[in-house]
Amino acid sequence: MFKTLLKGITTALLFSAAAHAATLDEIKSRGYMSIATEDNYAPFEIIEGGKPGGFTNDMVAELKAYAPFEVRQEIMPWTGLLPAVTTGKYDAAITGSIVSTERLARFDFAPPIASAQHMAILRANDDSVKTAADLSGKTLGVQAGSVLLTRLPELEQLLKDSGGKLGEVIEYTSYPEAYADLANGRLDYVINSFVPAKTLSIKRSNVFKVGPAVSGAGFHAWAVPKGNESLLGFFTEFLNKMRESGKLAELQEKWFGQAFPDLPTQPITSVEQYNELTVVKEAE
């Protein structure tokens, strides 16, 4: 994951990479914007029959129609996507990346495109969990090196406040492995963000269901190099137009099964701002 890959990057390299980030005027001057999108993160990105689909594909089509310049898109694996933006190879990452405090050291994020609140995924026949407090002592699975893992202290504190405790945590390299262990009873629940959790529960409703939230708010958003205010402003204007026209809600309904009318409408650019937006208001 991005967190693991970037731990060794030095401050000197970070500043060098930032110097290569093209401003909006430079993009207009050269006549094109270069963006990177992910290859397989349903329902954001889907490859079927060799052709891209999903929410991001539809949004990129809208972006191409809106932009006064060419938008060149390259589809690539997640592991190299954000680092490629950091080095200046691409101007922005148009994907379902989750905003985190660590990523905010290297990127600014356009207004969010979907909720990424962390949810407990349960077996469909598990009636023992009604609220987050009912997760006390239960064994959970989460992806190693992920944003979801870094926010587990929120759930731990929530459980502590209700007189419970966090159970055993098992880390997985991929979610299919975790879901298999949940289905066979090795795990009591798996933590994933809202959109993939809901997608899984719809596609495999006989096996899985979405349980209670286990974190404060979270956000999927597009990443641009830190401090590139003109490019961030361009994406903000585009997304606000999509929101005002109703097209953003339409595509959210199409791919996520619901719209997210209460998402922030401003870019997320600092840890302080992010912490204010994601603080747990009240345990349920």
HUWOPE-V14240 format. One record per run of one state. SS is the DSSP state (H for helix, E for strand, - for the rest). FROM is the first residue (numbers start at 1). TO is the last residue. Records with the same first field share a line. If there is no record, write none. Layout:
SS: FROM-TO + FROM-TO
//
This chain:
-: 1-1 + 6-10 + 19-23 + 31-31 + 39-40 + 42-44 + 49-50 + 54-54 + 67-69 + 77-77 + 87-91 + 94-97 + 99-102 + 106-106 + 110-113 + 116-117 + 124-131 + 136-139 + 144-146 + 151-151 + 162-168 + 173-174 + 184-188 + 204-207 + 214-218 + 221-222 + 226-228 + 246-246 + 257-267 + 269-270 + 279-284
H: 2-5 + 11-18 + 24-30 + 55-66 + 78-86 + 103-105 + 132-135 + 147-150 + 152-161 + 175-183 + 194-203 + 229-245 + 247-256 + 271-278
E: 32-38 + 41-41 + 45-48 + 51-53 + 70-76 + 92-93 + 98-98 + 107-109 + 114-115 + 118-123 + 140-143 + 169-172 + 189-193 + 208-213 + 219-220 + 223-225 + 268-268
//
